[in-house]
Amino acid sequence: MTLEEAQKKVDQWIKKYGVRYFSELTNMAILTEEVGEVARVISREYGEQSFKKGESKGKLGEELADVLFVLICIANQTGTDLTKAFQENLEKKTKRDALRHKGNRKLKG
């Protein structure tokens, strides 16, 4: 699925099941909450934190998808073309960081 297709699918879902988009501020709060849930899973799966009794492993994909969904909602309601924005972002990073990471001694094994 392309980013354009994902934006269309989310918009269709919102119109069919979600009634309307939450406000941009509400979606920003939801995004923050979802990113926190990603952090929680990563700190337990890859960090030193342990899962509490009853918590389940293997939810990283689900939590990342929640983040993506809300990001797409914000893009849709603000008229942001994610395909264009992502392409421009990669071009910016390529120009800025073409040699930066290769020359970083901290990244050498």
N, C-alpha and C positions, 0 to 999 in steps of 0.2 A: 504494500500500500504506500502510495506517495504521501507527502505532507499535504498536498492539495486535496487528495482523496480523503485523508484523515480530517481535514478541516470541514469538508462537505459532510462527512458521516457524523461528526459531532454536531454540526448545525442541524442536520436532519433529526438526530436523536433528541436534541434540546426541544425542537419544535413539536416532536411527537410525544415525548415523555416528560420533558422538563418544564413545560409550560412556557418559560422564558429564561433567558440568561439571568443569573444573579448579577448584581451591580459589580462594576470593576473592583471596587473596594472589598466587597464580600469575597469575590473570587481571589483577590490577593491574599486575604486572610486564610481562605481555604487552601491556596497554594502553599502558604507557609506551614499550615498544619500537615499537609501531605508530605512536604519535604522533611518535616520532623519525623514522620513515620518512616521515611527512607533512612534517615539517620539512625533511628532506633534499631532497625533491622541490621544495618551495616555494623553498628557498634557491637551487636551481639553475634553476628555471623563471622565478622572479620576482625573485630576488636577484642578487648579484654572483658567486656560486659557479658554476663550470662543471661540466658532466657529465664524468666520467672516461670514458676510452675503453671502449666496450662498454656503458655505461649508456644506458638508453633514456628518452626523454621521454614525456610523456603518461600517466603512471601515477598522477596525483593522485587520480582517481576511485577507482581500485583501492585505494589506500592509505587514503583516507577511508572506504571501505566496510569495510576491515579494522578501523578504529577503531570504526565503528558496530557491527559484529558483536560485538566484545569488550564494548563498553558494554552492549549488549543482554544478553549473557551475564551480566554483573555484575548488571544489573537483575533478570533472571529469578531468579538464585540468591539474591538478597536480598529477593525479594518486592516489588520496586519497580514500580509501575504508571507506565510512562514517559509515557503520555498525560496522566494526572493531574498528574504531577510537572512536565511541560513546560508545561501550561496554567497551573499555579500559578506557575511561574517567569516566564512572560510577563506575568502579572498583576502580580507583584512588580516586574518591570522597568518596566512601564508606569507604575505608581504612583510609583516612585522616580525614573525618568528622563524623565517626561513633558515637562519643559522643560529638563532638564539639557543635552542635546546641542544643542538649538536655540539655547541661550544661550552655547554654547562658541565663542568667537572663533577658536580654533584650527581648527575644522571648516569655517569659512566659506571659500569659494573665492576 
